[in-house]
Amino acid sequence: SPGRRPAVTRRAALAAGLGIAMGVAVGAGGELLASRRATPSPRRPAASRAILEPDPRTAAWVDTGLTVSELVDGVPYRVSAGAVDAFVVRRGRQLVAMSAYCTHLPCALVWQANEGLVCPCHGQRFNLGGEPIGGWPLPPLPLVGVRISGGRVEVLGTS
């Protein structure tokens, strides 16, 4: 009938349509983000690996009490060097030392022969190279300075 206004104006219909379209777009984007978080992404090699470097004012080479001759190949030994806790691993003629703490939560790792270095807080595992095994793609364990002095193993820690 003439003079009667429509129940819904063009402006209201356009605003409602835009609102619905935005809701669908945001919902689809949220689902995409959620699916990416739920599925671990493939690991990419790190450009550089973190290295634990104590403050130069307190840094010191600390004798771990271990001798090279007593290290069994492929078995990690937990050592403390002041404020730095590390695992030292002999791999052939090479020694590697890495942080004894998980890169996800600051929990002390535990060596389990069949599992690797395991975080008791959430079950993440790391191999003897410090790389994460399964689970979420975490950064590898930071390296710790290690050297042999007079047949004894020393780790760069704090005095």
Backbone bond lengths (Angstrom), bond angles and torsions (degrees), N, CA, C in turn:
res aa  C-N    CA-C-N  psi(-1)  N-CA   C-N-CA  omega(-1)  CA-C   N-CA-C  phi
1 S - - - 1.440 - - 1.509 109.48 -
2 P 1.346 118.00 147.72 1.455 121.49 -177.79 1.518 110.94 -66.82
3 G 1.353 114.63 143.26 1.448 122.12 178.25 1.521 113.72 82.71
4 R 1.282 116.86 -6.64 1.468 119.54 179.85 1.517 109.40 -90.72
5 R 1.306 116.10 134.30 1.470 120.80 -179.71 1.518 109.57 -83.27
6 P 1.349 116.97 144.68 1.470 118.94 176.55 1.533 109.84 -66.42
7 A 1.321 116.75 152.57 1.473 122.43 -178.55 1.529 110.02 -63.05
8 V 1.322 117.89 -35.10 1.464 121.85 179.79 1.524 107.36 -126.27
9 T 1.318 115.71 126.13 1.464 119.38 178.99 1.515 109.73 -79.68
10 R 1.323 114.58 163.13 1.466 118.95 176.69 1.520 110.89 -60.81
11 R 1.311 116.32 -39.87 1.467 120.85 -179.67 1.535 110.30 -62.11
12 A 1.316 117.60 -44.28 1.466 121.33 -179.63 1.525 110.51 -65.39
13 A 1.349 116.79 -40.58 1.462 120.52 179.49 1.525 110.16 -65.27
14 L 1.333 117.45 -41.12 1.459 121.58 179.19 1.530 110.42 -64.83
15 A 1.328 117.02 -43.99 1.465 121.18 179.02 1.526 110.24 -63.26
16 A 1.324 118.04 -41.34 1.465 121.26 179.21 1.520 110.18 -65.22
17 G 1.329 117.33 -42.12 1.470 121.24 179.17 1.523 111.27 -63.17
18 L 1.329 116.00 -43.58 1.464 119.31 177.64 1.520 111.05 -64.19
19 G 1.317 116.99 -39.27 1.471 120.67 178.51 1.520 111.58 -62.09
20 I 1.323 116.28 -43.25 1.467 120.45 178.71 1.532 110.13 -64.52
21 A 1.330 116.40 -44.78 1.472 120.13 179.67 1.524 110.87 -60.73
22 M 1.328 117.48 -42.95 1.473 120.69 179.12 1.525 110.31 -65.10
23 G 1.321 117.59 -40.62 1.464 121.19 178.55 1.523 111.83 -60.96
24 V 1.334 116.31 -41.90 1.463 120.28 178.11 1.524 110.16 -65.20
25 A 1.321 117.46 -44.12 1.465 121.04 -178.83 1.526 110.98 -63.60
26 V 1.320 117.56 -45.65 1.463 120.99 179.89 1.526 110.15 -65.33
27 G 1.310 116.84 -41.60 1.470 120.16 179.07 1.523 111.43 -62.33
28 A 1.333 117.05 -43.56 1.466 120.56 179.28 1.523 110.44 -65.25
29 G 1.323 116.76 -40.50 1.470 120.27 177.75 1.518 111.30 -64.09
30 G 1.320 117.27 -41.13 1.461 121.43 178.07 1.520 111.68 -63.78
31 E 1.345 116.59 -40.26 1.464 120.22 177.50 1.513 110.78 -64.68
32 L 1.320 117.53 -39.98 1.463 121.55 178.52 1.521 110.12 -63.03
33 L 1.333 117.36 -44.91 1.468 120.18 178.09 1.518 111.29 -63.35
34 A 1.317 116.90 -42.78 1.468 120.08 -179.72 1.517 110.73 -63.03
35 S 1.334 117.45 -40.06 1.463 119.12 -179.98 1.518 111.17 -68.53
36 R 1.311 117.83 -33.03 1.471 120.53 177.65 1.524 110.76 -69.30
37 R 1.324 117.69 -36.19 1.462 120.42 178.68 1.524 110.72 -71.81
38 A 1.322 117.32 -35.36 1.452 120.57 -175.32 1.524 112.01 -74.94
39 T 1.320 117.89 -24.40 1.454 121.67 -179.26 1.513 108.96 -108.81
40 P 1.341 117.87 116.12 1.463 118.98 179.04 1.522 110.60 -59.27
41 S 1.318 115.94 136.64 1.453 119.76 178.96 1.514 109.34 -80.72
42 P 1.343 117.56 156.58 1.461 119.13 178.94 1.522 109.95 -61.59
43 R 1.315 115.82 145.63 1.463 120.31 -179.69 1.522 109.75 -73.19
44 R 1.306 113.70 137.82 1.455 120.15 175.23 1.516 107.54 -111.92
45 P 1.320 117.46 142.71 1.462 117.40 178.41 1.514 110.54 -62.04
46 A 1.313 115.90 135.33 1.461 120.47 179.97 1.517 109.87 -71.09
47 A 1.326 116.10 141.13 1.455 120.69 178.58 1.523 109.67 -63.08
48 S 1.300 116.67 -40.48 1.453 120.53 176.47 1.515 107.88 -149.08
49 R 1.307 115.27 147.76 1.460 119.87 -178.22 1.515 109.11 -97.19
50 A 1.315 115.55 139.40 1.464 120.18 179.99 1.527 110.16 -64.42
51 I 1.303 115.16 145.06 1.458 122.22 177.20 1.520 107.51 -126.96
52 L 1.341 116.20 128.42 1.458 119.92 176.57 1.522 108.18 -76.08
53 E 1.304 115.67 118.01 1.460 120.65 179.20 1.518 108.42 -125.28
54 P 1.342 116.17 107.23 1.472 118.56 179.03 1.524 111.33 -62.48
55 D 1.301 115.91 157.43 1.461 122.38 176.40 1.536 108.23 -53.61
56 P 1.327 118.13 129.70 1.470 120.75 -178.23 1.530 113.93 -55.18
57 R 1.326 117.20 -26.17 1.472 119.76 -179.83 1.524 112.31 -71.04
58 T 1.337 117.05 -24.51 1.466 119.84 -178.97 1.522 113.20 -119.44
59 A 1.341 117.45 -3.14 1.465 120.97 -177.98 1.521 110.49 -66.08
60 A 1.337 114.94 140.52 1.466 120.57 178.34 1.521 109.00 -158.00
61 W 1.323 115.77 146.95 1.459 120.56 173.08 1.519 106.82 -78.44
62 V 1.331 116.35 123.31 1.457 122.03 -174.93 1.534 109.24 -113.39
63 D 1.322 116.23 129.07 1.461 122.14 176.34 1.524 108.05 -68.26
64 T 1.329 116.82 125.81 1.465 121.22 -177.02 1.530 112.81 -83.89
65 G 1.328 115.86 -10.58 1.460 119.05 -175.56 1.519 112.17 86.82
66 L 1.323 116.83 -0.34 1.469 121.64 179.46 1.520 110.20 -101.76
67 T 1.318 116.00 147.22 1.466 120.38 170.92 1.518 107.18 -109.52
68 V 1.312 115.83 152.07 1.462 120.68 -178.82 1.523 110.20 -58.82
69 S 1.319 117.40 -39.02 1.462 120.98 -176.17 1.528 113.24 -64.80
70 E 1.321 118.81 -24.01 1.461 120.27 -179.38 1.528 113.43 -91.07
71 L 1.327 118.17 -7.05 1.464 120.38 179.95 1.527 110.33 -76.36
72 V 1.316 116.78 127.33 1.461 122.38 176.72 1.526 107.55 -88.10
73 D 1.315 116.71 131.36 1.462 121.95 -178.71 1.535 110.73 -57.43
74 G 1.342 116.01 129.20 1.460 121.51 176.37 1.520 115.23 79.39
75 V 1.321 118.05 11.91 1.462 121.29 177.76 1.525 107.90 -116.35
76 P 1.336 117.97 120.78 1.470 120.07 179.92 1.527 111.34 -78.18
77 Y 1.321 115.57 141.46 1.457 122.69 176.91 1.520 107.51 -117.17
78 R 1.315 115.89 126.46 1.467 120.00 179.62 1.523 108.88 -83.67
79 V 1.328 116.27 130.66 1.461 122.10 -179.87 1.522 109.46 -133.52
80 S 1.322 115.69 157.03 1.464 121.87 174.66 1.517 108.08 -121.61
81 A 1.310 115.48 134.91 1.460 122.34 178.57 1.517 107.64 -130.44
82 G 1.324 115.85 77.17 1.461 119.82 -174.44 1.512 109.08 69.89
83 A 1.324 116.31 -121.65 1.464 121.13 -178.66 1.529 112.98 -84.43
84 V 1.328 117.80 -0.57 1.465 121.35 -177.63 1.529 109.29 -106.48
85 D 1.337 115.89 121.55 1.464 121.84 173.70 1.522 107.22 -107.43
86 A 1.325 115.46 135.02 1.460 119.18 -174.53 1.519 110.74 -145.76
87 F 1.324 114.84 162.95 1.453 122.36 168.02 1.524 106.36 -107.68
88 V 1.326 115.74 130.69 1.464 122.04 175.56 1.522 106.76 -106.13
89 V 1.325 116.06 131.05 1.458 121.22 -178.40 1.521 109.07 -129.48
90 R 1.316 115.41 130.84 1.470 120.81 173.23 1.514 107.49 -92.17
91 R 1.328 115.93 129.61 1.459 122.44 178.49 1.518 106.36 -130.78
92 G 1.320 114.02 91.54 1.461 118.67 -175.08 1.518 109.30 69.93
93 R 1.317 115.46 -122.17 1.467 120.15 179.76 1.520 112.31 -96.24
94 Q 1.309 116.91 5.88 1.463 121.67 -176.94 1.526 110.73 -109.17
95 L 1.334 115.77 144.49 1.467 121.66 172.74 1.524 108.40 -110.72
96 V 1.310 115.51 138.48 1.460 121.45 176.06 1.526 106.94 -128.20
97 A 1.316 116.52 139.46 1.468 120.94 174.32 1.524 107.76 -126.60
98 M 1.332 114.91 138.00 1.466 120.18 -179.38 1.512 109.52 -140.88
99 S 1.310 115.73 158.82 1.462 121.74 -179.32 1.519 111.00 -54.88
100 A 1.319 116.00 144.71 1.459 122.04 178.22 1.529 111.63 -92.89
101 Y 1.361 117.11 12.23 1.462 120.77 -178.38 1.520 111.05 -120.10
102 C 1.321 115.36 139.64 1.456 123.23 179.51 1.536 110.21 -59.15
103 T 1.325 116.43 143.18 1.464 120.09 178.93 1.531 112.47 -82.29
104 H 1.328 118.10 -4.96 1.463 120.98 177.26 1.522 110.38 -95.06
105 L 1.309 116.71 -57.11 1.459 122.50 176.94 1.524 107.04 -120.28
106 P 1.310 118.58 147.22 1.472 119.35 -177.46 1.527 112.37 -76.78
107 C 1.319 116.23 59.04 1.460 121.90 179.91 1.524 109.29 -105.74
108 A 1.336 115.72 141.10 1.464 120.89 178.83 1.528 109.46 -69.71
109 L 1.327 115.93 129.19 1.460 121.63 179.97 1.521 110.67 -76.29
110 V 1.325 115.34 154.27 1.454 122.75 179.52 1.523 107.85 -124.18
111 W 1.338 116.79 135.55 1.469 121.03 178.34 1.517 109.43 -83.18
112 Q 1.338 115.94 126.38 1.459 122.81 173.58 1.518 106.55 -128.73
113 A 1.326 116.67 117.79 1.468 122.25 -171.82 1.532 113.79 -49.75
114 N 1.318 118.26 -40.05 1.473 120.38 -177.08 1.523 113.60 -89.03
115 E 1.330 117.29 -11.40 1.461 121.19 -174.31 1.519 114.02 -114.96
116 G 1.316 118.81 -23.57 1.462 122.54 -174.86 1.523 109.86 99.36
117 L 1.309 115.82 -154.28 1.466 121.61 175.78 1.527 106.20 -85.29
118 V 1.323 116.79 119.48 1.471 121.61 -171.43 1.524 110.17 -115.79
119 C 1.328 115.39 136.40 1.464 121.02 174.18 1.526 108.04 -87.16
120 P 1.339 118.17 115.83 1.460 119.82 -179.46 1.525 113.08 -70.79
121 C 1.324 118.04 -13.53 1.469 120.51 -179.21 1.524 112.67 -77.26
122 H 1.343 117.16 -35.34 1.463 118.00 -178.16 1.522 114.28 -145.69
123 G 1.328 117.75 7.55 1.462 120.34 172.35 1.515 116.58 83.58
124 Q 1.324 118.54 0.98 1.469 119.60 177.74 1.524 108.44 -62.01
125 R 1.336 116.42 142.84 1.461 121.15 -179.69 1.531 109.65 -120.31
126 F 1.342 114.76 150.71 1.459 122.31 177.27 1.526 108.21 -130.47
127 N 1.339 116.53 144.59 1.461 119.42 177.19 1.527 110.00 -82.81
128 L 1.329 117.33 -178.81 1.463 121.02 -176.74 1.524 113.11 -70.74
129 G 1.314 117.12 -8.62 1.455 120.92 173.24 1.524 111.67 -92.38
130 G 1.347 115.95 -2.16 1.463 120.43 -179.66 1.515 114.11 86.31
131 E 1.331 117.54 5.41 1.468 121.38 179.69 1.526 109.65 -84.77
132 P 1.354 117.99 141.91 1.466 120.03 178.66 1.529 110.93 -66.55
133 I 1.327 115.73 143.91 1.466 122.17 178.23 1.521 106.94 -114.81
134 G 1.322 117.46 120.33 1.463 120.26 178.40 1.515 111.46 60.70
135 G 1.319 115.58 -166.39 1.464 119.26 178.44 1.517 111.87 62.20
136 W 1.304 115.66 -147.89 1.455 122.08 -177.15 1.517 110.70 -86.15
137 P 1.309 117.82 151.70 1.477 121.29 -179.71 1.527 111.28 -75.88
138 L 1.311 116.14 86.98 1.455 122.20 179.82 1.517 110.39 -92.10
139 P 1.327 117.51 161.20 1.467 119.25 172.98 1.530 109.12 -65.68
140 P 1.332 116.83 151.60 1.460 118.76 175.55 1.521 110.78 -66.25
141 L 1.319 116.12 163.53 1.462 120.62 178.61 1.523 109.20 -64.69
142 P 1.333 118.22 135.17 1.467 119.87 178.14 1.528 111.24 -62.15
143 L 1.312 114.86 144.32 1.457 120.58 177.66 1.522 110.31 -77.77
144 V 1.319 115.63 153.21 1.458 123.10 178.11 1.518 106.52 -124.90
145 G 1.320 116.63 139.99 1.452 120.09 179.16 1.520 111.28 -62.18
146 V 1.327 117.01 134.44 1.463 121.90 179.14 1.525 107.83 -140.63
147 R 1.338 116.24 144.30 1.459 120.49 177.13 1.526 109.05 -152.27
148 I 1.327 114.38 166.91 1.457 121.36 177.01 1.520 106.99 -111.93
149 S 1.311 115.72 129.27 1.455 121.13 178.94 1.529 107.73 -133.08
150 G 1.333 115.79 112.71 1.465 120.02 -178.57 1.513 112.93 61.10
151 G 1.334 117.19 33.72 1.461 121.05 -179.95 1.517 114.54 82.77
152 R 1.332 116.96 -3.23 1.460 121.99 -179.02 1.531 109.71 -104.07
153 V 1.338 114.83 147.78 1.462 120.55 -179.12 1.533 108.77 -89.36
154 E 1.323 115.47 128.32 1.458 121.67 176.27 1.520 109.61 -121.75
155 V 1.333 114.75 144.65 1.458 121.84 179.32 1.511 108.38 -120.81
156 L 1.350 115.99 142.25 1.467 120.25 177.87 1.526 108.09 -77.06
157 G 1.317 114.68 109.44 1.464 120.75 -178.76 1.512 109.84 -132.36
158 T 1.313 115.37 -141.16 1.455 120.40 -179.72 1.529 109.98 -125.91
159 S 1.324 114.23 151.17 1.471 118.14 179.41 1.504 111.78 -90.58
